[in-house]
Amino acid sequence: MLLAGGQGSRLGVLTSKVAKPAVAFGGKYRIIDFPLSNCINSGVDTVGVLTQYQPLRLNSHIGIGIPWDLDRNIGGVSVLPPYEKSANSEWYTGTANAIYQNLEYMQRYNPEYVLILSGDHIYKMDYEVMLEFHKANNADVTIAAMPVPIEEASRFGIVITDEDGRIKEFEEKPEHPRSNLASMGIYIFSWKVLKEALIANAQISGCDFGKHVIPYCHERGGRLFAYEYNGYWKDVGTLGSYWEANMELIDIIPEFNLYEEFWKIYTKSEIIPPQYISADAVINRSIIGEGTDVYGDVHNSVIGSGVVIGKGAVVRDSIIMQNTKIGEGCVIDKSIIAENVEVGSHVVMGVGEDIPNKEKPSVYCFGLVTVGDNTVIPANVQIGKNTAIVGHTAAEDYPEGILASGETLIKAGDIA
């Protein structure tokens, strides 16, 4: 069961019209491709994807599951949005509530074990090895956990284990953590235990695994174990971590390798022509998507498919998503530009001082320029750091041709 209904509000304008798991990553992928690919690589062939917030792009990306070999007569992939019920209807209000509302779907398969995943993390993991660990310990619940720096531990659900990995205590975002083993939001439940716990907690508003279901199973003396994971795992929940995770892909020896033969990452890819690199173009340490035309310079950047980078343009330390057009003579520094954006000629992004964003300083930070889907930016304007732009903007939206650092420009009808 793959939870993919989250908004991802800390990604700001990137998720104003698209669910976080459908946000592009690494040039040709979307975030949800990673848990879906892990499933098929681990031999999991029955997957329910729970959607809710802005699901259109996510639904069309998943389709009937062909890229992940999940188009099957029995099992395969099912998209599970909230639905009208005869007595009462409600949106998914928490992670466990979403799973509870789909008990009937799981019951159809009468499983022995249920694997619960988040749709918004970047990692490779063999769930089969975790299941073997679950079986070997005769566990009721197994929680995937990884060591984190102790100073960051208060952001996570923390598990305290004995020498056999059995969980003695579970604390959700403790102020003073007593362990640095953090829950990754990946759980394996024995079906009977999951069913009983969900029904018992069904009346709790916003029922959540970390806050309600796991403590409930623990208090009733269930066998809870922590499966320690030490590979690459990234929660791309903020613009800073999303930008960093993309930049790590272009290291000479990347910490996270997208191209391993034995653990492929699958995605829905359009049939598009190869890249065109003009004789004058300069590219170094970058990922360039299929069907992209480069006439300018690209340094340390991740460029999606179908992008056009105009003559004389310079792109540095940036992420440009698919079907975006960068005009001639632009200078783009440390920017995240979403899909189907048009940037006019001689636009300069990422200039000026590193001033905190006035409206959402905790979202638009890290010195980044963030541009939402389908945005239009006119020619000859300058855009400062920690800024956000979304909508069809015109020259008059930029006083004296400048959007100063820390400003937010959202045209009516568009939301951040």
C-alpha positions, 0 to 999 in steps of 0.5 A: 500500500503506497501512500501518495496523497500528500500535498508536500506544502514545503515544496511551495509552488512546485506542488501548488497544482501537482501531488508531491509524488508526481514532482519530476526528479533526476531529469526523467523520473518522478518521485513515485517511480522509486518506491514503485520500482522498488516494489517490482524489483523486490517481487511485490506485484500487487500495489495499491496507490492511495491518491488524494491531493491534485492527483491528475498528473500522478494518475496519468503517470501511473496509468495501468502500470505498464512501465513497472510491469504492473499491468496484470490480470491478478494484482498489478497496480490499483489507484485508490482515491477516497470515495463516496460511501453510503453512511458517511464520506470523508477524505483521507485524514491520516496515514492509517485512516487512508489504509483503513478506508481501503480494508476491503481492497486488501481483504480481496487478496487475503494477504499474509503480510501488508507492506506500507510505503510513502510515495515521496522518498528517494531510495532503493530498497529490497523489501524481500530482505525486510520481509525475511527479517519480519518472518524470521523474528515472527514479528507482528510489525517490522519498522524500517529504521535508519541511523540519523544524526542525533541533533536531527532525531527530534524530526522523526519517529524514534525507536529504542531497541534491544540487541535483537532489534526488538522495539522496546519504546517508540517515540513520535518526534521526541523533544529529547531523543534517546536514540538516533534510530529513525522510522522511515515510514516503511512498515510490514504488518502481519495482516491480522494485526494490521486489520485489528489495529486499524478497526480499533483506532478507526474512530480517531480523527486523523488516525496515523501510524506513528502516533496511533497504530504503532503505539497501540500495537506496542501497548498490547504486547505485540512483537515489534522489530526494527529493520535497520537500513544503511543505504541512501534514503532522502526525504525530498520534503523541502526545496533545499533537500529536493535541490540537494538530492538532484545535485547529488546525481551529477557528482563524478561518483554519485552517492545515488546511482540511477543507472545500476543494471541490477536495480533499475528505476522504471518510469513512463517515458514518452517516445521522443527524439534524442538530445540536440547539442549545438556546436557552440554549446558547452555542457559539463557535469549535467544530466540532459533529458531526451529531446532537449535542445541545448544552444547555450552553456549548462553547468552542474544542472539537471535538465528534463526532457523536451527542454530548449536552452537558447543561444548564449544562455548560461544555466548553473546549479539548477533544475529545469523540468520537462518542456520548459523553454529558456530564452536566448542570453538568459543567466539562470543560477541556482533555480528550480524551474518546473514543467512547461515554463517559458522564460523570455530572453535575457532574464537573469535569475538568482541575483542579489543578496540572500534575503529571507522570503517575506511571506514563507521564509521557511519554504523559500530559502536556501538561496533558490529561485523557484518557478511553478508549472506553466509560468511565463516570465517576460524578457529582460527581467532580473529575479533575486534569491529566495523568490517564488514565481507562478502564473502568467507574469508580465513586465509590469509585475516587475518594478523597474524590471526586478523581482527583488530577493525575498519577494513572491510573485503569484498571479491571481488564480494561482496558488503557492 
